[in-house]
Amino acid sequence: MDRYRICLLAVSVALAGCASIGLDEHANMLRTAQQDDQTCVQKSLKYPDPEYITCRMQLQDNRLRQAWLNVQLMHQNANQPNIIPPPYTGREEYKPLDRDHFDCQLVTESKHDYILCAEDEKAEKP
């Protein structure tokens, strides 16, 4: 019976940890949405104007491109000795967000309004 309780406790702790990570990611997403909104509003842009959507897309695309570059750099540094120049690996090129498939939505959560923006993941990229 003690093994069962220990196992159940371990599973409960693991699930609580996963839920906490999910909540942290969600809170970070909301903070980023607020910061991006403030940045675009400071440029005198207003939701839902197309210029506002483009501003939000550019901010998000800049973050995604930087993350992609960081991954490329880490991969290159992890796999290559410093003396030998890296060979061409044929890695994919970064594909920027597509304005035709990028949209923002006003969402109310916990009595606060957020403008959440994303690219339609179903859209095909060239």
DRENVEXBA-616225 format. One record per residue (C-alpha): x, y, z; residue in three letters. Coordinates in Angstrom, 2 decimals, decimal comma. Layout:
<atoms>
ATOM/x/y/z/code
ATOM/X/Y/Z/ALA
...
</atoms>
This chain:
<atoms>
ATOM/x/y/z/code
ATOM/0,00/0,00/0,00/MET
ATOM/2,89/2,38/0,71/ASP
ATOM/4,27/1,92/-2,81/ARG
ATOM/0,88/2,85/-4,24/TYR
ATOM/0,77/6,06/-2,19/ARG
ATOM/4,33/6,99/-3,10/ILE
ATOM/3,62/6,35/-6,77/CYS
ATOM/0,40/8,35/-6,60/LEU
ATOM/2,19/11,20/-4,84/LEU
ATOM/4,98/11,19/-7,45/ALA
ATOM/2,47/11,33/-10,29/VAL
ATOM/0,55/14,13/-8,55/SER
ATOM/3,71/16,17/-8,08/VAL
ATOM/4,72/15,64/-11,71/ALA
ATOM/1,30/16,72/-12,98/LEU
ATOM/1,32/19,76/-10,72/ALA
ATOM/4,73/20,68/-12,12/GLY
ATOM/3,45/20,37/-15,69/CYS
ATOM/0,41/22,49/-14,86/ALA
ATOM/2,67/25,11/-13,29/SER
ATOM/4,84/25,24/-16,42/ILE
ATOM/1,72/25,62/-18,55/GLY
ATOM/0,47/28,47/-16,34/LEU
ATOM/3,87/30,17/-16,49/ASP
ATOM/3,91/29,94/-20,30/GLU
ATOM/0,39/31,33/-20,48/HIS
ATOM/1,22/34,21/-18,13/ALA
ATOM/4,33/34,96/-20,21/ASN
ATOM/2,21/34,97/-23,39/MET
ATOM/-0,18/37,51/-21,81/LEU
ATOM/2,71/39,72/-20,63/ARG
ATOM/4,24/39,65/-24,09/THR
ATOM/0,87/40,52/-25,65/ALA
ATOM/0,58/43,53/-23,31/GLN
ATOM/4,12/44,70/-24,09/GLN
ATOM/3,61/44,33/-27,84/ASP
ATOM/0,30/46,18/-27,59/ASP
ATOM/1,95/49,04/-25,70/GLN
ATOM/4,77/49,22/-28,26/THR
ATOM/2,33/49,51/-31,16/CYS
ATOM/0,05/51,97/-29,33/VAL
ATOM/3,10/54,19/-28,61/GLN
ATOM/3,51/54,35/-32,40/LYS
ATOM/-0,06/55,77/-32,53/SER
ATOM/-1,43/52,53/-33,96/LEU
ATOM/-4,78/51,15/-32,84/LYS
ATOM/-6,35/47,71/-32,93/TYR
ATOM/-7,89/46,49/-35,32/PRO
ATOM/-6,26/48,73/-37,96/ASP
ATOM/-4,10/46,85/-40,50/PRO
ATOM/-1,04/48,89/-39,50/GLU
ATOM/-1,48/47,75/-35,88/TYR
ATOM/-1,69/44,09/-37,00/ILE
ATOM/1,46/44,56/-39,09/THR
ATOM/3,25/46,12/-36,10/CYS
ATOM/2,31/43,18/-33,88/ARG
ATOM/3,36/40,70/-36,57/MET
ATOM/6,77/42,35/-36,95/GLN
ATOM/7,39/42,25/-33,20/LEU
ATOM/6,46/38,58/-33,04/GLN
ATOM/8,44/37,76/-36,17/ASP
ATOM/11,53/39,45/-34,72/ASN
ATOM/11,28/37,22/-31,61/ARG
ATOM/10,77/34,06/-33,66/LEU
ATOM/13,69/34,90/-35,96/ARG
ATOM/15,98/35,57/-33,00/GLN
ATOM/14,96/32,26/-31,39/ALA
ATOM/15,63/30,48/-34,70/TRP
ATOM/19,07/32,11/-34,96/LEU
ATOM/19,87/31,10/-31,38/ASN
ATOM/18,97/27,48/-32,12/VAL
ATOM/21,11/27,52/-35,27/GLN
ATOM/24,06/28,93/-33,33/LEU
ATOM/23,71/26,42/-30,49/MET
ATOM/23,48/23,55/-32,99/HIS
ATOM/26,54/24,78/-34,87/GLN
ATOM/28,60/25,26/-31,69/ASN
ATOM/27,60/21,90/-30,23/ALA
ATOM/28,53/19,93/-33,33/ASN
ATOM/31,71/21,58/-34,55/GLN
ATOM/35,20/21,82/-33,09/PRO
ATOM/36,43/25,41/-32,98/ASN
ATOM/39,32/24,73/-35,40/ILE
ATOM/37,30/23,34/-38,30/ILE
ATOM/34,94/25,66/-40,20/PRO
ATOM/31,38/24,37/-40,20/PRO
ATOM/30,27/22,61/-43,39/PRO
ATOM/27,07/23,58/-45,15/TYR
ATOM/24,38/21,58/-43,42/THR
ATOM/21,49/22,29/-45,75/GLY
ATOM/19,43/23,60/-42,85/ARG
ATOM/16,12/25,22/-43,53/GLU
ATOM/15,94/28,94/-44,04/GLU
ATOM/13,94/31,03/-41,64/TYR
ATOM/10,41/31,60/-42,94/LYS
ATOM/8,96/34,87/-41,73/PRO
ATOM/5,36/35,20/-40,62/LEU
ATOM/2,89/35,72/-43,44/ASP
ATOM/0,72/38,86/-43,13/ARG
ATOM/-2,06/37,21/-45,14/ASP
ATOM/-2,39/34,51/-42,47/HIS
ATOM/-1,65/36,60/-39,37/PHE
ATOM/-4,49/37,93/-37,25/ASP
ATOM/-5,18/39,42/-33,84/CYS
ATOM/-8,17/38,85/-31,57/GLN
ATOM/-9,40/40,79/-28,55/LEU
ATOM/-9,73/38,36/-25,63/VAL
ATOM/-10,97/39,04/-22,11/THR
ATOM/-9,37/36,94/-19,40/GLU
ATOM/-9,56/37,46/-15,64/SER
ATOM/-11,36/40,77/-16,21/LYS
ATOM/-8,48/42,08/-18,39/HIS
ATOM/-8,52/42,66/-22,13/ASP
ATOM/-5,66/41,27/-24,20/TYR
ATOM/-5,03/41,42/-27,91/ILE
ATOM/-3,59/38,04/-28,85/LEU
ATOM/-1,97/37,67/-32,25/CYS
ATOM/-0,84/34,62/-34,18/ALA
ATOM/-0,37/33,16/-37,60/GLU
ATOM/-2,85/30,54/-38,74/ASP
ATOM/-0,83/27,33/-38,32/GLU
ATOM/-2,85/25,62/-41,05/LYS
ATOM/-1,73/28,12/-43,66/ALA
ATOM/0,88/26,88/-46,11/GLU
ATOM/4,13/28,77/-46,32/LYS
ATOM/5,85/29,27/-49,66/PRO
</atoms>
